């Protein structure tokens, strides 16, 4: 559990109790930039988006698939938020304050927002009356492109250059390729 989920506006930093005689205090000012958590949640959301698209029934309507996509990611966000709240409470050994609970809930929202672009693509394709199988394939390709962009941005922000940046980007892209392969094997 990262220290970044505890709000800076609290009067007193969270004290972590450990078995060691001198427990250390978590100083929110020393916390790492929490954007890595949001980026990782977004990447994870894109992987989930790809898996939902890969498993989408070809006889289902595109609006229904878009709703299933959003609903699935909402359930993942609820589960992750619950797990993080319990873990944070365990770490703090006290009930969390409202700003701390809100911070934990907000950290996972990129999981849900990750499906926005593919869902909008599906809805636009529904308006254009694109056949479901073609529309889902297009949404999967859009999802793959988003994975590549996120992989590139994360590796660049992480200070990677050259081959390492390309390798990190390729790994993110391979997750999208895996979802396309999964779809091909399912249908």
VOGU-3710 file (C-alpha; in Angstrom, 3 decimals, decimal comma):
1> xxxxxxxxxx> 0,000/0,000/0,000  1,569/3,244/-1,021  1,694/6,198/1,254  0,324/8,405/-1,502  -3,235/7,426/-0,744  -3,265/9,316/2,513  -4,367/12,873/2,000  -2,029/15,790/2,477  -4,709/17,903/4,129  -4,711/15,817/7,299
11> xxxxxxxxxx> -3,299/17,636/10,286  -1,235/14,672/11,385  0,532/12,194/9,080  -0,414/8,572/9,418  1,686/6,613/11,868  2,449/3,086/10,758  2,672/0,601/13,599  5,189/-2,161/13,128  6,840/-4,780/15,256  9,940/-2,623/15,355
21> xxxxxxxxxx> 10,364/-0,431/18,429  10,569/2,795/16,413  7,669/2,991/13,986  8,268/5,315/11,087  5,844/7,972/10,067  4,569/8,203/6,544  5,187/11,729/5,351  2,834/12,554/2,464  5,354/15,090/1,144  7,859/12,270/0,644
31> xxxxxxxxxx> 5,321/10,042/-1,106  6,081/9,086/-4,690  4,038/10,718/-7,412  0,802/8,752/-7,452  0,352/9,192/-11,178  2,125/5,846/-11,597  -0,779/4,213/-9,773  -3,273/5,941/-12,030  -1,308/4,957/-15,133  -1,036/1,365/-13,984
41> xxxxxxxxxx> -4,772/1,333/-13,224  -5,442/2,711/-16,708  -3,225/0,063/-18,296  -4,955/-2,622/-16,246  -8,326/-1,223/-17,315  -7,279/-1,461/-20,957  -6,315/-5,103/-20,487  -9,705/-5,817/-18,912  -11,370/-3,885/-21,737  -9,574/-6,073/-24,257
51> xxxxxxxxxx> -10,618/-9,246/-22,503  -14,274/-8,173/-22,385  -14,164/-7,263/-26,071  -12,477/-10,567/-26,894  -15,191/-12,516/-25,093  -18,072/-10,389/-26,395  -20,769/-12,465/-28,096  -20,989/-11,801/-31,803  -24,769/-11,941/-31,659  -24,937/-9,235/-28,985
61> xxxxxxxxxx> -25,770/-5,669/-29,838  -23,012/-3,071/-29,735  -24,811/-0,936/-27,150  -25,179/-4,016/-24,953  -21,477/-4,829/-25,363  -20,543/-1,225/-24,473  -22,721/-1,430/-21,348  -21,207/-4,797/-20,391  -17,774/-3,294/-20,864  -18,493/-0,359/-18,562
71> xxxxxxxxxx> -20,256/-2,573/-16,040  -17,390/-5,069/-15,903  -14,844/-2,337/-15,263  -17,096/-0,773/-12,636  -17,185/-4,101/-10,777  -13,374/-4,355/-10,992  -13,080/-0,809/-9,631  -15,423/-1,625/-6,733  -13,448/-4,759/-5,890  -10,101/-2,987/-6,086
81> xxxxxxxxxx> -11,350/-0,027/-4,055  -12,723/-2,322/-1,376  -9,445/-4,257/-1,195  -7,410/-1,047/-0,972  -9,705/0,409/1,698  -9,339/-2,702/3,833  -5,574/-2,743/3,307  -5,258/0,960/4,128  -7,332/0,524/7,281  -5,153/-2,427/8,267
91> xxxxxxxxxx> -2,025/-0,367/7,681  -3,409/2,588/9,629  -4,922/0,392/12,368  -7,786/2,847/12,607  -10,840/3,794/10,581  -9,943/5,902/7,574  -11,040/9,516/7,456  -13,356/10,643/4,678  -10,584/12,343/2,629  -8,508/9,150/2,846
101> xxxxxxxxxx> -11,451/7,041/1,677  -12,087/9,414/-1,222  -8,406/9,318/-2,203  -8,406/5,511/-2,244  -11,574/5,426/-4,361  -10,217/8,024/-6,803  -6,928/6,184/-7,331  -8,684/3,294/-9,044  -11,014/5,317/-11,279  -8,689/5,034/-14,302
111> xxxxxxxxxx> -9,674/1,355/-14,430  -13,186/2,475/-15,353  -12,185/5,388/-17,575  -9,940/3,090/-19,622  -12,988/1,698/-21,388  -14,278/5,129/-22,422  -12,623/5,341/-25,844  -13,399/1,736/-26,892  -16,971/2,156/-25,589  -17,434/5,383/-27,565
121> xxxxxxxxxx> -16,061/3,588/-30,634  -18,634/0,810/-30,129  -21,471/3,311/-29,706  -20,404/5,250/-32,820  -20,250/1,987/-34,744  -23,744/1,138/-33,480  -25,013/4,451/-34,895  -23,288/3,659/-38,188  -24,784/0,136/-38,092  -21,413/-1,581/-38,395
131> xxxxxxxxxx> -21,765/-5,373/-38,037  -20,963/-6,503/-34,504  -18,019/-8,732/-35,409  -16,331/-5,950/-37,408  -17,132/-3,337/-34,760  -15,631/-5,397/-31,950  -12,514/-6,028/-34,047  -12,137/-2,276/-34,627  -12,612/-1,602/-30,897  -9,942/-4,209/-30,112
141> xxxxxxxxxx> -7,514/-2,502/-32,498  -8,292/0,878/-30,884  -7,648/-0,745/-27,503  -4,322/-2,111/-28,788  -3,303/1,364/-29,956  -4,222/2,789/-26,533  -2,090/0,115/-24,850  0,852/1,089/-27,063  0,372/4,785/-26,259  0,155/4,104/-22,514
151> xxxxxxxxxx> 3,187/1,808/-22,681  5,166/4,490/-24,533  4,123/7,263/-22,129  4,844/5,176/-19,035  8,262/4,120/-20,295  9,124/7,660/-21,347  8,016/9,101/-18,008  10,036/6,362/-16,309  13,169/7,661/-17,981  13,557/4,769/-20,393
161> xxxxxxxxxx> 15,204/5,448/-23,715  16,073/3,550/-26,843  15,605/-0,191/-26,794  14,225/-0,301/-23,270  11,489/2,195/-24,151  10,625/0,201/-27,258  10,625/-3,067/-25,305  8,340/-1,658/-22,590  5,996/-0,295/-25,248  6,035/-3,611/-27,100
171> xxxxxxxxxx> 5,159/-5,508/-23,925  2,123/-3,269/-23,388  1,159/-3,803/-27,030  1,573/-7,556/-26,732  -1,145/-7,527/-24,087  -3,484/-6,119/-26,729  -2,282/-8,641/-29,292  -2,979/-11,389/-26,757  -6,584/-10,150/-26,436  -6,974/-10,221/-30,223
181> xxxxxxx> -5,556/-13,777/-30,244  -8,002/-14,701/-27,486  -10,897/-13,381/-29,541  -9,781/-15,318/-32,592  -9,598/-18,515/-30,541  -13,029/-17,955/-28,964  -14,959/-17,110/-32,131
//
